[in-house]
Amino acid sequence: MKSIFLLLMLLYSFVSKSQTDNYFDRLSAIENNGIVFYNIDGYVITSQILNAEFSEKELRKIYKKCSIKKSDNITKDDSLLFNNIYVAKSKKIVDSLIQNTSYYFIENANKTISVIFFGCMNKYDRNFERTFIYLILGNRIPQGCFNSPKTDSINFAGRKIALGGNCRWMNVNTIQCEYHGEMNWSVHKNFEDAKNSIESQFRLTKSRKMGKIISEEIVDIIFEGAKTKAKKVVYRITGVNALLVGLSGGKTLTIYYVAAEVRNNYVSCVLSYWNNDIINESGLPYLLEQVMQLKK
């Protein structure tokens, strides 16, 4: 089994190299407690290896943990070169905002189960998912794509930013600095994809029931040294959520949605801060100052 699996990996590596060369310029990853998290083109991807044999009995246990029901479309992807189970799900958040998720349960070379998950808003690319699965299973993700669990510095679309270690990862490419702001970002294959990702994140904000948008405007900013525009939103927490959040002093969240070309990369970025964060003379908290300026 192992020799066949390795042969298939080598074959696929040869065939697909030209397709995947530029993936690694856009890919970020981080490993935590045996789960690897990836971010590319607005996709959230995870992979992990479970100590369970690839059998119907064990798979049923895993389906339950992944909230997969009998009514879901549980099938096999015959185009993949190894034994697998494939489940795709779509959920309408609001009109024009669809959350697409894919689960691949794969019998790996050790006859245990590799679980690979893809999640994205408003797009679905089966060929991309298949290609990325081979990159993971073939151990072809370069170490340079991985972020350190420490946050002394981060790689922001090709630029190293020193943060001093007072921040924390909330997810891959999502960093929070207490009382100094938060941001998430993704690197995309083109500008249109970056713009669509930003619009999806804005719609997701609007759909949340924990509060409401009290203002929305387009503003001029300087992002990574270049003039561009951002959508600025002020979001107020309401109801019971306001009481819970209010315990920490936060009542409103100011959010900037940006899509821009940065060092030949196409970046989507959402930057935010609470009303009780420490705001500097620039009009922004420390973290946001590292990548953007307000144009006066």
N, C-alpha and C positions, 0 to 999 in steps of 0.2 A: 504493500500500500504506500509506504513512504517513498520508495523509488519511483513509483508511478506519479505520485503527487509532485515530487521534485522535477520530474521530466516535464510535466505539464506547466509548472511554474517557469522553467527555463524557456520552453517554447513560447509561452505568452510574453515573457520578458523580451524576447527577440522581436516578436511581431509588433508589440505595442510601444516600443521605446519612443518613437517619434510622436506618438499621441500624448505621452505623459511628461516629456521633457520640461514643459513650462508649468506643470502642476506645482512643482516644488518651490517655484518663485512665489506662489500665492498661498501656499499651505502653512498653517501653524498647528502645532500639536502640543499636548501636555499629558503626562501620565499621572494618575492618582489612584492608589489602592487597587492596582491591577486592571483599571479601565483606562483606555487611551481615548482622549477627546481630540477631535480634529475640527478645523474651521477652514473652509475654502469656498469661494463663490457664494457666500451666504448660507451654505449648508452647515448644519451641526451633525457631526458624525461621531459615533462611538464604536469601539471594538473591545471585546474581552474574550478570554478563553475560559470556559467552564469545565470543571473536573467532573464531567458526566458523559457517559457514552451516548453516541448518536442512535437513540432508540425512541420508539413511539412513547414509551412510558416516561422517559426523562424529558422528552420534548414537551409533553403535556404539562409537566411541572413548570417548565420555563415559559410556556405560553401564558400560564396563569400570572406569573410575575410580570410579564410584559403587557398584561390586560388584553390578550388576544383571545377572542371568543370563537366558539364553533361556527358562528354565523359569518365570521370573517373569511375572506378568500385565501385559504391556506393551500398553496400549490408548490410547484417546483420550477425553478428556472433552468430549463433544459439547455440553455446556451452556455451555462457555466460548466467547467470541466471536472466537477466533483459533486458528490452527493450533497444535496441541500434542500432546505425548505424555505419558501419565499412568501412573505405576507406584505401586502400593500394596503394602506388605509388613507382615506381622505376625510377631512373634517372641515365643514364650513364654519369659520369664525363669525364672519358677517358677509354680506354681499361683497363680492370682488376680493375676498380674502380667504384663501383655502390653505389649510395646513396639510401637507403631504408627508407621510412617513412610510418608510420601508424597513422591514426586518429580514435579514438573511441568517438562517441557522445552518451552519456548514460543518460537515464532517471533515475535520482537519487531519493532518498526517499522523497524529497520535490517536486517532479514532475518538477524540473527544469533540466537544462542540465549540466552535467559534461563533459568537453572536456579533453581527455588524448591523448598526442602526443608522439610517439616514433620515434627517428631518429638514424640511425647508418650506417656505411660504411661496405659494403661487407659481411653483415650477416643479417639473418632474422630468428627470433625465435618466432613463434606465441604462443607457450605454455608459454614462459617467459612473453610475453606481457600480456596474460590472467591472469597469476598468479600475476603479478605486479598490474594489475587493481584492483584485489580483495584486495590487501594490501592497496592501496590508498582509495578505497571506504569503506573498513572496518575500516579505521582510525588506521591501524596497523603499521604505520611507527614510530619507537621509536623516541622520542625527541632527543636522543643522536646522531642521524644521521644528525641532522640539524646544519649547520654552522651559526654562528652569522653574521649579516650584517656588523658588525665591523671587522676590520682586525688587531686588536692588536696581535692576535695569530691565527694560523690555525692548523687544524688537517691534517697532511700529512701522510697518510697510517699508522695511529696508533701512530704517534709522534707529540706532540704539539710543534710548532715552533713560537717563539715570533718575531713579525715583527714591533711592535711599532706603528701601526696604520697609517703608511705613504703609505700604498698600497690600492688597491681597487679591489673588485671582478669584473671581466668582465663577468663571468658566474660561475655556480657551478664548483668548482675545477679548475678554471682559475683565476689567480691572477696576477696583474700588479703593479709594483712599479716604478713610474716615474723616469727615468734615472738610474734605478737599476735592470732592467730585468723583464721578464715575464715567467710564466710557467703554463702549464695545465697538469693534470694527471687523471688517472682512475685506479681503483683497479679491477682486473679480477679474474675469477674463476680458471684459470690455466695460465702457462707461454706462451703456444702457442697462447692463445687469446690475451695476452699482446703484443706479437711480431707482430701478425697480425694487431693490432690496430695501432702500431707505423708505420708499413709499409704503411698502408692506409693513415695516416697523412702525411707521406713523399710524397706519390704519389699525394696527394691533393696539397701540396706545389708546386710540379713540374708542375701541371696542371694550376696553376694560371697565368693569362695573364698580371699581373701588373709588372712582372720582370722575372729574369732568374737566375738559379743556376750557379755560377761561380767557385765553388769548392765543392768537396764532398770526404770525407775520413772517415775511421774507426779509432777511437782513443781510447786509454786506459784512463779510468777515475776511480775515487772512488765515488760510489753513495751510500749515506746513510751508509758509513763505509765499503762497500764491493767493491772489485775490479770487474770491468766489462768493457764492451765496449759500445761505443756510435757512432752513425753516426753523423758526424759533417758536416754541410752544410753552405756555405756562399751564401746568396741570395741578388742579387742587384736589386733595383727598377729601372725600365726603363720607357722611354716615358713620357707622361703627369703625370703619377703617381709619377715619380721621382721629378718633379717640385713641386708637392703638398707636398710630404713627405719631400723634401729638405728644405722647409720652417722651419721645426723644427730641421734641421741639420742632419737628418738621411738619409743615402744613402745605407748602406748595413746592412743586418740582419744576425747574426750568430746564428745558430740553432743546438741544440743537441737533437737527438732522442734516448731515452733510454727505454729498457725493462729489468726489473730486479726483482728478488725476494727480498722483503723487509719485515723483521719481519713476515715471513710466509704469506705475501701478494704478489701477482703478480701485479706489477705496470708498466703501460705505462706512460711515462712522456716526454713532449716536453718543452725544456727550450731555451729561446732566449734573445738576447739583440741587440740593435742598436749600430752602430759604434760611436755614440756620447753619449752613456751611460757612467756612471762613472765606470771605470774598476779598480779594486784593484790590489795589488801586486800578488794575486793569479792567475791573468789573467781572472778573472770573476767579474761580478757585484755582489752587495750585495745579491740579492735574490737567484741567482744561487749558491752562496757560502753556503747557508743554507742546501743544499742537495747534492752537488757534489764538487769534487776537480779534477783538472787536474793532471794526473800522469806524473811526470817528468822523 
